Each structure stands twice: as C-alpha cells, then as structure tokens.
Amino acid sequence: MIDVKIPSPGESITEVELATWLVSDGDLVHKDQDLAEIESDKATLMLNAPKSGKISISVEAGTTVSVGEVACSIDTSVEVPDEAEEPLEEEVDEVSEDESSENEVEKPVEDKKKPAKAAQSGGDEKVKNEKVRPTPLAREKMKVAGLSVDDIVAGLQKLSASDVDAVIEGVSVAPEGSKETSEPNRSDKREKMSQLRKKLSQRLVSVKNETAMLTTFNEVDMSAVMNIRKQYQTQFVEKYGVKIGFMSFFLKASALALKMRPKVNSMIDKDEIVTPQYVDISVAVQTPKGLMVPVIRNVDKLSLAQIEMELKKLAEKARSGKISLDEMSGGTFTITNGGVFGSMMSTPLINPPQSAILGMHNIVDRPVAVDGKVEIRPVMYTALSYDHRLIDGKDSVGFLMDVKKMLEKPEAFLSGGSDPLKAVLQL
C-alpha cells in the first residue's frame, strides 16, 4: 500500500481544499494518472498517482485538508490491465430520423413511458451492446443496482421529433398524467466558496481599504494596430505558428512606458519604495476556477512573437489548472482585458503589492476629429488605476499617454517608445 499525500503548493500555504475527485473509490488507476484537483488560495493543482493499482480514498471532495495529510492509498499488488489506461468510450448506435419517425407512428403513445425491449430482439443487438464500455463510476452504480449493460440499453428511450421541438421552444415536456405548472422555480442553490475565491475576495477588499486608488482614462485609435494585423497576420502565423493579437501590442507598449516612467513600476514595502529594474507583467486570465494572473517576464526585452507564444502557453496552463505558483508570482504591473466580455469602461482594482493596473476595453467605431474632419475610427477606452500614495498624476497620465502614442504609431517600438523621428535626429 502506498499513501498519496497532499503536496505543498508553496512554502506559505499550510491548508488546501480537495475540490474534486477524478476517480472513484475502488477504481484501478495507472501511474501518473490525475486523481484529484486541489485548490489553494493561489492556484489549482493536480494530485497524481505515483504507482498503478487499486485506489482507496481517505478524504471526501470539498474537504479542507492540511499539506502532507494522506488523501488516498494505492494497493500496488492489484494488477491494472492495459485497457485501463485507454480512454473509455461509449459507442452508441445512431438511429436515422426516418426510422425514428416510423417507430413513433407504429407505437401507441403509452409505449413512450415503457423501456424498449431492443436488447431481447436478437443476437445482433447483444453484439452491439457488448461494444458499450461503461465508465468505472457507471460500472459501480450498475453493480449496486444489479443491472447489466443490456438492461441499461433496453431502458433507453428514443427521442421523438416532438421532444426536440419542445427543447428548441424552451418548453419542458411533462410526463403523462402529471399536471403542467407555470410556477417559477424559487429555490436557492448553495455551493461552497473555493479557497481561490476566498483569497481573491480578501485581496480585493484589502486593496480598497489599504490603497489610495485613483483611475485615469484615455482613448486609443486602434487603426494602426488593426491594419498591421490585417496586413501581416498570414505571414506572422506562417513564421511563428501563433496569431498576433491586441494584447501583445499592449504588453510591449506598457513595458516600454514603464521603463520611461519607473514610478508606475514601483511598489511600497513598509517605509521603502521598491523600484524593480526589470518589467514582469501579470496578465489577468479568466478561468473556470476564478481570476488568475500568470506573469510574463522581461517583457521589454521580448519581441511581439515571443510575447504571443508566452501568453498562449501561460493562458492554456491557467485554464487547465496546470499553472505553477512560480508562474504567477513576482509581477511588477498588471494588464486586464474586460473588452473580451464587451466592457466599454471600468476601474480595475490594483493587484497588490503592485501599484498600478492597466484596463483594456472593447473596440467600437466612433466619430473622431482627424485634421479638422470627422472620421469613423476604431476606438478603445483605456483605464489606469494606480496607488496615489506612490504615483502622482503626472506619471499616471503620462504613462497612459505614452501607451496611446505607441499604439497609434507602433513604429515607436523600434526606438524604445520614443518618437522615431527624434531618434533619427538624436534629439
């Protein structure tokens, strides 16, 4: 027997929540198989099987446990068949629409409530049923109920055209003999708050209470960036294997602006102001478990292609729960994009201990004045929330203006964010 203990997500974390078991008690598992999801106040981790064998679960899902506590045991003396490592699939024979409609005409309405006896009709049906491979959890339930695969298949009903129409129209089909009701569902659904959500709540409240947060706004004409993407997208994908998005432009522009205005890249540590000589930007990513902020290191040194590849890798790891604490620690500045959800404008909250955060929003065609004429341009509103204890209005507004200028004239990236013509003239 091998004990599988709760791993440590980080040196400062002593308790985690065993969120979900991905296997059932008594299942056969193979080496390195994902057994459960573990949620800490910073990330979601996977609990893996160190050896193959039969699992015995010791901790229920949804329980808060200490780091190092035994979550389950694996009996390695039990042999695990090779097919246990293959993905389990259920092969279901499709019924054509014509066959379905014919069966509806031939059978009376009362038969809809009775299990079909297709499994007893002949040897062909039994052969088909042998192809159905239930999952371990399904097998366990069938064993408790004393049912076979044939019994389950025989109990399946065929969908009629009226059933499909009812779902499309949003009408629930009530069983025969029952009374239809139009009363709304007024029940409450309760679910336990995850460790990640608890910590996020505490941090958001502390930001409001412990910082002098202000927000400044500006608007960016996105025509230049959109034209670049339209003109060079195909070549970019062919060379680097990733698409070029808006986020990489904002990351690069922000990194160069932070080098020009280091106060925005600083943070307060007790009675000292800490100003990193590097730029590590956290990018807010919405995941099924909540908001996570993976960090892209040394953004000012990276090309747009390198930023896009790193961004794609970290976002995928965050959404799949595979991201590590190191990949979410140490950012000096944060960018969040509410525009993907349709947000026009917002006041993003600072990600402590950082002192500023840039908010991106949706792009909308708006009338703007260009050289004395009204033109329709794709415009994005941007917002910079900052801690006024450290950052003054000059640096905050200036930072947003620097980002705006670089996005409207991306060639400034080549001169470190300054005016390219000034760089040519060495002014």
N, C-alpha and C positions, 0 to 999 in steps of 0.2 A: 504494500500500500504506500502510495506517495501522497503527501499532503501538499496541496496547492494553496499558497498563502497570498494575501493581499499585497501587491507590490507598492512601493513608495513612489508617489508621483513627484515628490520634491522634498527637500530637507525640512521645509517649514510646514508640511502637511502631515497631520497625525491621524485624521479620520477621513474616510471617503464613503460614498454611497454605492452599494452594489445595485445598480439600476435595473439590469435585465439579464436573465439567464438565456443564453442562445441554445442551450441543450436542456434535456430533461433528466431528472434523477434516474439512474439506471441505464442511461444511453451508453453505447460504445463510441468512444472518441479516439481520434488518431493524434499523433504528435503534432504540436504547433497549431492545432485547431483552435479557433476562437470559442471560448466557453461563455464569457460574460462581458458586459460593459460596466466599467467602473467610472463613476463621476466624482471628480474632486471639485474644489471651488475654482479651478483654473482650466481644467480640460477633461475630456473623456478618454479613458484608456481601455485597452482590451486585456482580458485575462486569458492567457493561452495555456494549453495542455503541454506539460513538459515531456510526457510519455503517452503511448497508446494504452488503452484499457477501458475498464468499466467505471463510470463516474458515480460518486456518491456525494450529493450536495449537502452542505452543512449550514449554509446561510441562505435565508429567503431573499427574493428580489425585493428591492425597496428598503432594505435594512442598512442603517449606518454602522459601519464596522471600523475597527482600528487597523492601521497599517501593520502587517505582519500576522494578522489573525487568519486562521485556516478557513478558506472559503469552501473547499471541497476536497475529496480524496479520490485517487485513481487506483483501481486494482489492476496492476500491470500483468497479473497472472492470467487474466482473461484475454484470449486471443481475439484480435479485431480483424474480421475478414477484409479482403481488399476492396470489396464493393462498398464498404462503409465509408471509404474515402472519396467515392464518386458522388457527385451531386445527385440527390434523389429527385426524380421527376415523376409526375403523374401524367400518363398518356391517356387522354380521353378521346374517344371516337366522336367525330363531328357528325351531326345529323343535318341533312340538307333541308332547306326551307320547304321544298316540295313534300318530303317525307313527313316533316313535322305537321304541315297543314293537313295532309291526308289522314294522319293519325287523329287529329283533332275532330275531323268530320266523322270518322268511324266510331270513336269512343263517345259515350254519353258524358255529360258534364260531371256526374258524380265520380267518374273514374279519375278525375284530376287529383282527388284527395287520396287515392289509393296508390301504394307503391307499385311500380311497374314490375312485371314478372319476367323481364327480359332475360335474366340470368338463368331461368329454368327452361328456356325455349329450345335449347340445343347445345351441342358441343362447341359450335363456333363462338357463342357468347362466352363460354367458360374460358376458351383460349384467350379471348380479348381481355377478360377480367384478370387473367394471370399476368398480363402486361402492366397492370396498375400497381405501382410501387408506393405504398403509403409511407409517410414520414415517420420517424421514431415516435413522435408525440401522438400521431394518428394511430399507430400500432398499439401504443399503450392504452389509449381510450377504447379501441376495439376489443382489446383483451379483457379490460374491466367489464365492458358491456356484453361480452360473449358473442361478438359479431365477427363475421368473416368478410373478405373483400366482396364476395358475391352478394352478401346481404346489403352492404353499403351501396353497391352499384344498382341493385334491384330497387333500393329506396329512393334513387334519384328521379326527379320528375323532369319531363321535357318542357322547355319554355314554349309557350304559345305566342302568337302574334299579339294577342290582347295583353299579355304580360309585358311585352316590350313597349307597346303603346302606352300602357299605364305608367311605366317608369319615365318615358320621354315626356309625358304630360305632367309629371310630378304628382300623380295620383297613386296612393297606396292601395293595392288590391286587398280588400278584406276577405278572410276565409268565409266560405258559405255558412250560413246560419248565424254569423256574428253580425252585430249591429254597427253600421258605419257611424263614425263620430267626427265632427268637425272641431272638437275641443282642442285647443293648442296644448302642446307639451310644456308644462310649467315646473318640471322637476329641475333640480340643480345637479350639476356634475362637479365632483371634487377630485382633485388629484394632488399628490404631494409635490411640494416645490423641490426642485433638484438642488444639489449643492452648488452647481454652477450659477443657477438663477438666484440663490440666496446671496452668494458672494457678490454677484453683479448688482443686486439691489442695495447692499450695504455700501458698495463703492460709489454708486450714483448719488445716494443720499449724502455721503461724506463730501463729495465734490461740491454739491450745492451749499453745504454748511461750512466748509473749510477753505473755500477759494473766493476771491473777489472776481467772479467771472463776468465778462462782458463779451458781446458779439458784434463784429463789424461786417458789413456786407459790400459786395460789389457785383458787377455783371461782366461776363466774358463773351465776346463774339467768337463762336466756335467755328467760323467759316474756314479758317486756315487749317485747323486740325482735321476737319471733316474732308476737306479737299485732299489733304495728304493721304488720309486713309483710303479715299476713293481711288486715287491715282496709283498708289503703290501697294495696296493690300495684297493683290495676287502675287507680286514679286516677293513681298515680305513673307508670305506663307510658304512659298516655294523654297525660300532660302532658310528660314528659321523653324518652320513647322508649327508656328502659332500665329494667330491673328493679332494685329496691332489694335489696341483699344484706347479708350479715352484715359483710363486710369494710369497707364504708363506715362503719358504726357504730363498728367497732374503730379505724379510722383517725381518725375525728373525736374519739372519746374519748381516744385516745392523744395526739393533738395538743394537746388542752386540758390533759391531765395533764402533758405536757412543759412547757407554759407555766407551770404551777404549780410544777413541780419541774425547773428548768433544768439541774441537775446530770446528770440522766439524758439530756439532750440535748447534753451536752458531750463533748469528746474531748481526748486528750493529744497535744500536739505538742512533743516533746523535753522541755524543763523547764517548759512552759507548759500551762495549762488553757484551751482554747478553747471558749467558750460562744456558739454562734450565737443571734442574736436572732430567728431565723425557724425554722420547722419544716418540713423537707423529709423525707418518709418514704419509704424504699425498701420496695417490696413484692416479696417473693420469688415468682417465676413459674417453674414447671417447663416447659421447652421440650424439643423433640427433641434439641437440642444440649447441654443441661445446664441448670443453675440460673442464671437471670438476675434482676437486681434493678432494674427501672425505678423512677424516682423521681417522686413526686407532690409538687409544690412548694407551699409556703404552705398546708398542709392546714388549719391553724387558721382560715384566712380563707375556706375553701370551704364551700359547703352540701353536704348529703348527695348531692343530684342531681349537682352539679359533680364531686364525688369519684367517683361511679359512672361518669360519662361519661369522665373522665380515666383511670380504672382500666381500663375496657373498651378504650379506644384503645391504651394502652400494652401491655396484655396481648396484644392481637392483633398488634401490631407485633413484640413479643418472640418470639411463637411462629412468626411468619412470617419471622423473620430480618431485618426491615426497621428495627429499632430502632437509633438512633444512640448514640454514646458519651456525648453531652451528656445524653441522656435517662436514662442510667444512672449519672451522676456526681453527687457532691455531697450525697448523703443524710446526714441527721443521726441517723436512727433507722430501724430495720427491723422489719417485721412479716412473719412467715411462717405459713402455714396448713397444718399437717400433717393437719388434720381432714378435708380433702377426700380423703385416702387412707385414712382410718379410724384415724388415730393417736389414742390415748387420752391420752398424756402423753409429753413429750420434753424434752430440754435443748438448745434451739437454740444454734448457735455464733454468736458476735458477728461482724458484718460490719465489719472494720476500714476506716478508723480510728475508726468509731463505738464507743460504749462500752456499748450495750445493744441487745437484740433481744427482741421480744415473740412468743411462740409461741401460736398458736391450735390447738385440737384438736377432735375430733368432739363432737357434742351427743348426750347419752344421757339418757333418762328415768331419774331416780334418786330414791329416797326422801329427802326433806329435812324438817327440822323447821321449821314455819311457825306462829308464835304458839302454841307448845306442842302442835301437832298434826303428825302425819306426813302429808305430801303428796307426790305424784309430780310432779316438775318437770323440765323440760329443762335439763340442767346441762352446762356446758363447763368443763374444766380449762384454766387459762391458766398460762403459764410466762414469767418474765422472766429471761433470762441477762444478766449485767452484769459489768463490769470493776471489781472491788473496790478497785483502786488509786485509782479516782476516785469511785465511787459507794458510799456507805455503806448499811447495812441499812435505816436509817430512810427514805431516799429510794427505795430499790428496792421495799421492801414497801409504802411509802406510795403509790408510783406505781401499783402493781398494784391497791391498794385503791381509788384514785381511778377507775381504769378500770372496776372492778367496780361501783362505785356509779353511775356514769353509764350503764352498760349496763342496770342493773336499774331505773334511773329516768331514761330518755332526756330527760325534760323539763329535766334539768340542763344540756343543751347550750345552752339559751336564756340561761342565767345564767353562761356561761363555765366550766361544770364544777362550780360550787359549788352548795350546797343552794338550790333555787329559793325556798323559804320564807325563808331567811336573806337572800336578795337582795331579796325583797319588804320585809322588815323592816329592810333596810340594816344587817345585823349583820356 
